[in-house]
Amino acid sequence: MIITVSYAKDEAFKEAQAEPVHENESHIDDNSITDQPVAKQTEITKVVSDLDQNSTVKEQVAIINFIDVDNDGNSITSSGILNGKPGESINDLYSTENPLKIIARAGYHVVFNNFDKKGTVQRFNDNALMPPVFTIGVSKKAKSTDALDKDATKKD
């Protein structure tokens, strides 16, 4: 964020004449808003800019959907909207363990799961227009991708 200050004298706006200022040189005249050296002004502008960037870090969202692949991908349940800062771990905020246990008791098994990947920590991104959406497909009929892989290796 850059702060712009206008200086008015005698209740009429006067536009300051731009004069070159060398680093570490003070610039003082009737229309001056500061008598700080240019290097100090640059430092203050950088600090204000850094503060503005840090204060505008907005929370992002992520969603984990559980769908029934036997029923045209209809939703069984969802994590709901999860909120976090860019780069924060979604795995620390939400676990699929309990929903998957309940779904398994209902006779479903996992066909695919793009959230719980071994060795992968899912994180919030910094794109509010395209939040991470994870899908876990479950079925009472279809084989899981692991079972399909095992069947394929048996035939070889």
Sequence and secondary structure as in RCSB ss.txt:
>XXXX:A:sequence
MIITVSYAKDEAFKEAQAEPVHENESHIDDNSITDQPVAKQTEITKVVSDLDQNSTVKEQVAIINFIDVDNDGNS
ITSSGILNGKPGESINDLYSTENPLKIIARAGYHVVFNNFDKKGTVQRFNDNALMPPVFTIGVSKKAKSTDALDK
DATKKD
>XXXX:A:secstr
       EETTEE         TT    STT S  S HHHHHHHHHHHHHHHHHHT   EEEEEEEEEGGGTTEE
EEE   EEE TT BSTTT  SHHHHHHHHHTT EEEEESS  TT   B  S TTS  EEEEEEESSS  HHHHHH
HHHHH 
